[in-house]
Amino acid sequence: MKALSADKEKQAEATVRNAIASVTLLRKEWHERAIQRLNSLTKPLGSLGRLEEIAARVVAIREELRPDCSSKVIFTMAADHGVTDEGVSAYPKAVTRQMVLNFLSGGAAINVLCRHLGIDVTVVDIGVEGDTNELPGLVKKKVAHGTRNMARGPAMNAAEMYRALEVGIELANDAADSGRTLIGTGEMGIGNTTAASAITAALTGSPVAQVTGPGTGLDDAGIRHKIEVIERAIAVNHPDPSDPMRVLQTVGGLEIAGLTGLILRGAARRIPVVVDGFISTAAAAIACALQPRVRDFLFAAHRSSEPGHEVLLKFIGQAPLLGLQMRLGEGTGAALCMVLIESATKLLNEMATFSSAGVSEASA
């Protein structure tokens, strides 16, 4: 790939800084208005549980008392990782490209779920190794042919990181401008649980061994080797938790950076963002470290069986909506939860009130 010019790098950095600064606080009055309407509906107070919490937060995010979440899209970003040279995955790097082909032909889990649930999937090449220009249906935003081996130095240079963040910002703007009302995150990249574990350890100070799991199915010996590689990457790069950009640049991935930009700008454009699993939550954690106000715009889809995911969920202050022991990625957990969120807003919008239905309310 052609390197970014100094001017374009500065432009990308400015775009990222603007996205960070543009995220606003939720206004309490909108949440209170939502609660008032929920309490007027024909049901006992609070009887819809977390669906009421979801609906109230969507009202506050959208600043609409009757929000619509029917226009749903998942961005599945694909990129390769140089750290796979260290043997940290049970699958070869070529599987990233092969799975992109599977996405485009409609044969992956994310395709099946989204067809069933009425969600559009946008597959983005942000860093797949090799030429993908001939692939129809693929959104081609390649920043580089994968990252470098983070066990030997930074995964990305600053220009690559800022451009990947900018790609995510552009996609969020396109989604907002086309009327999307709910965004989901997804990813594909052999080696990306290694990057997510490194980000988790760097941001939270957790021991690498406590936040590193089997990923694509490593055995105990493979996990021990993966831990050693991540510890080496942290020792080589010295990622500083007070500098989330540096953490992302040194031990992150191009798809993680892209998702970080998507999350930041989605929040700035007041669109609820549904965060999938471990890798997507690593992107959300970087976004929240850069701008804590992002937390209020996020919905954590599920709790992955990867051990680092629970640590990241606490870091971003989110309780997941599902716990199905999934660890596939692609956006599969996000797809399931987007329908829950849409259902919550439909209940808010379409249920009768006690007065409109002529139903007696509970006595004081």
C-alpha positions, 0 to 999 in steps of 0.5 A, a space after each residue: 500500500 502507498 504510505 499516507 502523505 504527511 498532510 493526509 496523516 495530519 488530516 486523518 489525525 484531525 478527523 479522529 480528534 474531532 470525532 473524540 471531541 464531538 461525543 456529547 453527554 446524554 441529557 437526563 431529561 430525555 431519560 426521565 421522559 422515557 421512564 415516564 412513558 414506560 410507567 404509563 404503559 399497560 403493565 406493572 411498573 418495571 415488569 419488562 426488566 432490562 428491556 425498559 432500561 434499553 428503551 430509555 437509553 435509546 430515547 436519551 441517545 436519539 433524543 426522540 420519545 418514539 425512536 426507530 431502530 429498524 434500520 440496522 447494519 453490522 460492519 464486519 471489518 477484516 484484517 490480518 495480523 503479523 503476530 500470526 508469524 509467532 504461531 498464536 492461532 490454530 488457523 493459518 493467516 489465509 483463513 482471513 481472506 477465505 472467510 471474507 469470501 464466505 461472508 460475501 457468498 452468504 455462507 457464514 454465521 453472521 449472514 445466516 443470522 442477519 438474513 433471519 433478523 433483517 439486518 444488513 451486513 457490510 463487509 470491509 477490507 481494512 487490512 486483509 493480506 493480498 489483493 481483494 480488488 476483484 471481489 464484488 460486494 466488498 467495501 475496499 478500505 485497505 490501509 495495509 496488508 495486515 499489521 506487523 508482528 507486534 512481538 517485535 515492534 509496533 503493530 502499526 505506524 501512526 499513519 496507518 493507525 489514524 487512517 484505520 480510525 478514519 475509515 471507521 469514522 467515514 463508515 459511521 458518517 455514511 451510516 448516519 447520512 443514509 438513515 441507519 438507526 442502529 449500528 453493530 460491530 463485527 470483525 474477522 482476523 486470524 490472530 486478533 484475540 492475541 491483539 485483544 488480549 494485549 490491549 486488555 492487559 495494557 489498558 487494565 493492568 491485568 496479568 496477561 495470563 488472566 486475559 488470554 484464552 484459546 481464541 480459535 481453539 488452542 490447547 493448553 500448550 498453545 495458550 501458554 505460548 500465546 501468553 508468552 508472545 503477548 508478554 513479549 509484545 508488551 515488553 517490546 512496545 511498553 504500551 502506556 494505559 494513559 495513552 490509548 492511541 499508543 496502546 492501539 498502535 503498538 499492540 492493536 489491529 487495523 480492524 480494531 482501529 477501524 471499529 474504534 473509529 466507527 464506535 467514536 463517530 457512531 456515538 457522536 452521531 447519536 446512533 446506538 452502537 451494539 458491541 459484539 464480543 471480545 475483539 469488538 469490546 477491545 475496540 470499545 475499550 480504546 474508544 472509552 479510554 479516549 472519550 469516556 462519554 462513549 460508554 452511554 452510547 454502547 450496548 454490550 451484546 454478550 459475554 464471550 467465553 474468552 477470559 479477557 472479555 469480562 475484564 473489558 466489559 467492566 472497563 467499559 461499564 457495560 452489563 451484557 444482554 446475553 450470555 450464550 458462551 459464544 466466541 465466534 466474532 463476525 458480529 453474531 452476538 451483536 445481531 442477536 442483540 440488535 433485535 432485542 433493542 429494536 423490540 424494546 423500542 417497539 414496546 415503548 412506541 406501540 403499547 397502549 397506555 393505561 388511559 388510552 386502553 381504559 385499564 385501571 392503574 395500580 392503587 397507590 
